[in-house]
Amino acid sequence: MLYRILVFVCWFGLSFYWKVSARKTKAAAQAQAMKSRLARFPVWLGFLLLTVAGVYPSWGAVQGANSAGAAWLGVILCAIGTIFAIWSRRTLGDGWSQDVELKQGHRLVIQGPYNVVRHPIYAAHLLIVLGSAITFGSWLGYAAVASFFVGFRVKIIQEEELLLRSFPNEYSEYRARVKALIPWVLCFLM
């Protein structure tokens, strides 16, 4: 039970920070089209699956997956992901947006966690979701990981297209140097 509480503390802490810091963002210079926002659906589905897995531990439980070692591993991954997500969000500052859009006076951010991976917020959230799934020991949690991955993959494709159009030279060079989600590893987007 303590493990689940610690996972929820990570999620609530991250949600609180996200809500407070979202008040200090620039206005959009170029907003995202409504149909492009459908990428949020798999992420919200993932949240729903993860919440069910956390609140109802017997639903979808994987036989033998609830060891203390696995639970602690999950908590550690959640904590690391939470710290990495907050660092990434702080690095973006007032240029952050929940949508794929350019902000007024938009600049390309390539320092801090963005020097390690191009999409550290998505990488961090995937780490948190994976840690949660391991802690909860439920196939619903692993389905949430897959759902988040699908939603983030769509958003990454959208962001990459926007950034390549907006910063063709700088982003091409940055993209060649830094991997999308996993540092130093070829990922689904080069």
Beta strands, then each sheet from edge to edge (+ up, - down):
strand 1: 28-30
strand 2: 102-103
sheet 1: 1+ 2-
end
